[in-house]
Amino acid sequence: MLTETGDTSNTLYSERYKQTYHSRFGALTESMHVFLHGAHVATRLSARLPTRVLEIGFGLGLNCLLSADCAQSYQTPLHYTGIEHDPISGTQLHALEYQQLLRQPDLANSLAALLDNPAEPVHLGDHTTVELHVKNATSEILLQSLARTPPYDAIYLDAFSPEHNAECWTLTFLSQLHALLAPTGLLATYCVKGSVRRDLQTAGFTVEKYPGPIGKREVLRAFKTNKHHKIAR
């Protein structure tokens, strides 16, 4: 069911998880605040630093489109890997009207083509390559494959909440994400649940809470070393 959020951007309601894909207070606002800015992806791209992003819970593709839009604006290479076990169709993406949120609206057409045929990576604009894995994020075969690629500069942990999608928030899975992250990389998520924070720390992350977007008091990012803050800020 199409739902307009507080900043007029749209989202969908998941019958399986009994949640909307984005905050009802603002899908666009949440994506920019929690992920692009929270994981310092916008900062990296504006500094012309080639960037690799892994998204757990590709969902409706908004985080991907906004990241590609930023990469296109700054003419910076971006490699974007998304994992989603049940992707929407290209028709559904167009119905969300995310193209209206972009400086380069045609990026939505390219992503729609990928959603309809996720077997091959696609280019979103001149600077972004997107590959979409239609699998469960916890698939051992998939995680082993990702471990053989260069590490990621940012991980967007955007799965549904631990209460509804518990497998994406276990200590085992968070430890696997830690192994995929570059030494100065950042993991960003909207979830600040105490058990998640503790498991992130046990997995080897340093965890930082900071003020969230409207409707969310705090959100979270996690990093491997203190060097990241010296580099990215």
C-alpha positions as a printed NumPy array, in Angstrom:
array([[  0.   ,   0.   ,   0.   ],
       [  1.447,   3.355,  -1.093],
       [  1.859,   5.719,   1.867],
       [  2.863,   9.373,   1.781],
       [  5.264,  10.244,   4.6  ],
       [  5.69 ,  13.462,   6.538],
       [  8.076,  15.087,   4.041],
       [  5.715,  14.166,   1.121],
       [  8.01 ,  11.365,  -0.151],
       [  6.36 ,   7.967,  -0.512],
       [  6.898,   4.553,   1.006],
       [  5.161,   1.173,   1.046],
       [  3.733,  -0.963,   3.829],
       [  5.048,  -4.514,   4.132],
       [  2.35 ,  -7.056,   4.915],
       [  5.028,  -9.626,   5.72 ],
       [  6.821,  -7.501,   8.31 ],
       [  3.867,  -5.336,   9.373],
       [  5.933,  -2.166,   8.997],
       [  6.474,   0.582,   6.469],
       [  9.778,   0.468,   4.602],
       [ 10.65 ,   3.978,   5.776],
       [  9.801,   6.306,   8.617],
       [  6.295,   7.721,   8.374],
       [  7.828,  11.061,   9.36 ],
       [  9.776,  11.238,   6.094],
       [ 11.278,   8.623,   3.798],
       [ 13.619,  11.063,   2.057],
       [ 14.627,  12.736,   5.306],
       [ 15.407,   9.403,   6.96 ],
       [ 17.475,   8.114,   4.036],
       [ 19.592,  11.241,   3.822],
       [ 20.099,  11.668,   7.57 ],
       [ 20.645,   8.076,   8.669],
       [ 22.443,   6.611,   5.674],
       [ 24.026,   9.08 ,   3.245],
       [ 25.119,  11.473,   5.977],
       [ 25.289,   8.984,   8.854],
       [ 27.692,   6.705,   6.989],
       [ 29.591,   9.72 ,   5.547],
       [ 28.846,   8.557,   2.009],
       [ 27.795,  12.047,   0.916],
       [ 31.014,  13.413,   2.458],
       [ 33.172,  10.862,   0.646],
       [ 31.504,  11.42 ,  -2.716],
       [ 31.729,  15.207,  -2.431],
       [ 35.456,  14.795,  -1.682],
       [ 35.787,  12.72 ,  -4.902],
       [ 36.687,   9.557,  -2.995],
       [ 35.641,   6.375,  -4.862],
       [ 33.193,   4.594,  -2.582],
       [ 31.824,   1.101,  -2.087],
       [ 28.467,   0.709,  -0.325],
       [ 26.727,  -2.449,   0.863],
       [ 23.036,  -2.203,   1.724],
       [ 21.339,  -4.843,   3.852],
       [ 17.675,  -4.521,   2.981],
       [ 17.641,  -2.853,  -0.443],
       [ 13.904,  -2.376,  -0.01 ],
       [ 12.411,   0.245,  -2.323],
       [ 15.761,   1.433,  -3.684],
       [ 15.601,   4.947,  -2.252],
       [ 18.968,   4.796,  -0.482],
       [ 20.543,   3.536,  -3.694],
       [ 18.99 ,   6.235,  -5.857],
       [ 20.023,   9.023,  -3.51 ],
       [ 23.578,   7.662,  -3.293],
       [ 23.806,   7.389,  -7.097],
       [ 22.374,  10.885,  -7.462],
       [ 25.094,  12.195,  -5.158],
       [ 27.802,  10.289,  -7.045],
       [ 26.56 ,  11.696, -10.34 ],
       [ 26.524,  15.237,  -8.981],
       [ 30.135,  15.005,  -7.812],
       [ 31.298,  12.75 , -10.683],
       [ 32.695,  10.218,  -8.227],
       [ 32.813,   6.434,  -8.764],
       [ 30.341,   4.52 ,  -6.606],
       [ 29.931,   0.747,  -6.446],
       [ 26.657,  -0.151,  -4.762],
       [ 25.778,  -3.687,  -3.657],
       [ 22.231,  -4.308,  -2.48 ],
       [ 20.753,  -7.422,  -0.875],
       [ 16.998,  -7.984,  -0.938],
       [ 15.138, -11.29 ,  -0.837],
       [ 11.907,  -9.843,  -2.271],
       [ 12.573,  -6.81 ,  -4.499],
       [  9.799,  -4.641,  -5.843],
       [  9.171,  -4.337,  -9.585],
       [ 10.196,  -1.503, -11.854],
       [  6.515,  -0.534, -12.12 ],
       [  6.252,  -0.253,  -8.35 ],
       [  9.375,   1.894,  -8.25 ],
       [  7.914,   4.329, -10.775],
       [  4.685,   4.49 ,  -8.751],
       [  6.7  ,   5.706,  -5.751],
       [  7.766,   8.752,  -7.833],
       [ 11.273,   8.815,  -6.397],
       [ 12.483,  10.325,  -9.67 ],
       [ 10.982,  13.602,  -8.433],
       [ 13.44 ,  13.601,  -5.52 ],
       [ 16.531,  13.345,  -7.715],
       [ 18.695,  15.894,  -9.478],
       [ 19.078,  13.262, -12.214],
       [ 15.573,  11.739, -12.541],
       [ 16.644,   9.281, -15.265],
       [ 18.501,   7.255, -12.633],
       [ 15.135,   5.834, -11.595],
       [ 14.627,   4.354, -15.073],
       [ 17.924,   2.496, -14.85 ],
       [ 17.098,   1.153, -11.407],
       [ 13.655,   0.051, -12.607],
       [ 15.366,  -1.981, -15.329],
       [ 17.574,  -3.664, -12.711],
       [ 14.587,  -4.505, -10.522],
       [ 12.904,  -6.197, -13.455],
       [ 16.069,  -8.14 , -14.334],
       [ 18.439,  -8.307, -11.35 ],
       [ 20.712, -10.942, -12.887],
       [ 23.256,  -8.405, -14.197],
       [ 24.756,  -5.261, -12.643],
       [ 23.616,  -1.98 , -14.201],
       [ 24.999,   1.528, -14.458],
       [ 23.025,   4.31 , -12.835],
       [ 24.307,   7.363, -14.636],
       [ 27.973,   7.666, -15.565],
       [ 29.51 ,   6.956, -12.18 ],
       [ 27.511,   4.307, -10.305],
       [ 27.46 ,   0.548, -10.76 ],
       [ 24.72 ,  -1.34 ,  -8.927],
       [ 24.497,  -5.059,  -8.312],
       [ 21.429,  -6.517,  -6.622],
       [ 21.516,  -9.918,  -4.942],
       [ 18.051, -11.445,  -4.633],
       [ 18.848, -13.603,  -1.621],
       [ 18.548, -13.684,   2.12 ],
       [ 21.215, -11.403,   3.547],
       [ 22.412, -14.137,   5.893],
       [ 23.13 , -16.616,   3.068],
       [ 26.543, -18.127,   3.789],
       [ 27.255, -18.558,   0.082],
       [ 26.511, -14.883,  -0.554],
       [ 28.564, -13.677,   2.411],
       [ 31.515, -15.796,   1.349],
       [ 31.268, -14.308,  -2.135],
       [ 31.185, -10.747,  -0.79 ],
       [ 34.198, -11.508,   1.405],
       [ 36.225, -12.121,  -1.755],
       [ 35.533,  -8.594,  -3.038],
       [ 37.22 ,  -5.373,  -1.864],
       [ 35.915,  -4.187,   1.529],
       [ 33.077,  -1.685,   1.784],
       [ 33.488,   1.923,   2.83 ],
       [ 29.927,   2.026,   4.136],
       [ 27.26 ,  -0.45 ,   5.16 ],
       [ 23.636,   0.628,   5.28 ],
       [ 21.961,  -1.733,   7.75 ],
       [ 18.368,  -1.039,   6.752],
       [ 16.624,  -4.347,   7.384],
       [ 13.239,  -4.389,   9.066],
       [ 13.367,  -4.119,  12.851],
       [ 14.874,  -6.838,  15.067],
       [ 11.402,  -7.735,  16.31 ],
       [ 10.287,  -8.638,  12.777],
       [ 13.533,  -9.507,  10.935],
       [ 15.692, -10.955,  13.712],
       [ 18.146, -12.823,  11.475],
       [ 19.676,  -9.559,  10.229],
       [ 20.531,  -8.392,  13.752],
       [ 22.243, -11.393,  15.315],
       [ 25.751, -11.283,  16.727],
       [ 26.872, -13.768,  14.08 ],
       [ 25.585, -11.634,  11.22 ],
       [ 26.917,  -8.377,  12.671],
       [ 30.332, -10.03 ,  13.012],
       [ 30.172, -10.98 ,   9.341],
       [ 29.388,  -7.371,   8.436],
       [ 32.355,  -6.231,  10.529],
       [ 34.595,  -8.431,   8.388],
       [ 33.218,  -6.868,   5.178],
       [ 33.828,  -3.268,   6.275],
       [ 36.985,  -1.375,   5.352],
       [ 39.257,  -0.364,   8.26 ],
       [ 37.998,   3.224,   8.13 ],
       [ 34.454,   2.303,   7.08 ],
       [ 31.17 ,   3.068,   8.795],
       [ 28.03 ,   1.055,   9.392],
       [ 24.87 ,   3.148,   9.711],
       [ 21.452,   2.112,  10.971],
       [ 18.262,   3.605,  12.338],
       [ 18.163,   0.981,  15.134],
       [ 19.481,   1.905,  18.583],
       [ 18.076,  -1.058,  20.491],
       [ 20.299,  -1.947,  23.453],
       [ 20.84 ,  -5.557,  22.423],
       [ 21.898,  -4.453,  18.922],
       [ 24.363,  -1.925,  20.306],
       [ 25.882,  -4.512,  22.622],
       [ 26.179,  -7.097,  19.855],
       [ 27.819,  -4.55 ,  17.559],
       [ 30.391,  -3.876,  20.268],
       [ 30.958,  -7.589,  20.808],
       [ 31.419,  -7.962,  17.036],
       [ 34.295,  -5.472,  17.209],
       [ 32.633,  -2.145,  16.402],
       [ 32.889,   1.117,  18.264],
       [ 29.314,   2.394,  18.498],
       [ 28.158,   5.993,  18.423],
       [ 24.623,   7.293,  18.932],
       [ 23.733,  10.708,  17.551],
       [ 20.531,  12.757,  17.091],
       [ 18.104,  11.263,  14.604],
       [ 15.798,  12.842,  12.019],
       [ 12.368,  14.119,  12.954],
       [ 10.377,  11.427,  14.74 ],
       [ 13.48 ,   9.539,  15.889],
       [ 15.374,  10.747,  18.967],
       [ 18.618,   8.915,  18.177],
       [ 20.169,   6.76 ,  15.472],
       [ 23.41 ,   4.851,  15.337],
       [ 26.649,   4.405,  13.457],
       [ 29.455,   1.97 ,  14.149],
       [ 33.073,   2.063,  13.026],
       [ 36.178,  -0.068,  13.231],
       [ 38.797,   2.465,  14.273],
       [ 38.993,   5.963,  15.693],
       [ 40.95 ,   6.948,  12.597],
       [ 37.703,   7.249,  10.659],
       [ 36.536,  10.305,  12.547],
       [ 39.849,  12.044,  11.944],
       [ 39.641,  11.359,   8.214],
       [ 35.984,  12.008,   7.483],
       [ 35.111,  15.004,   9.627]])
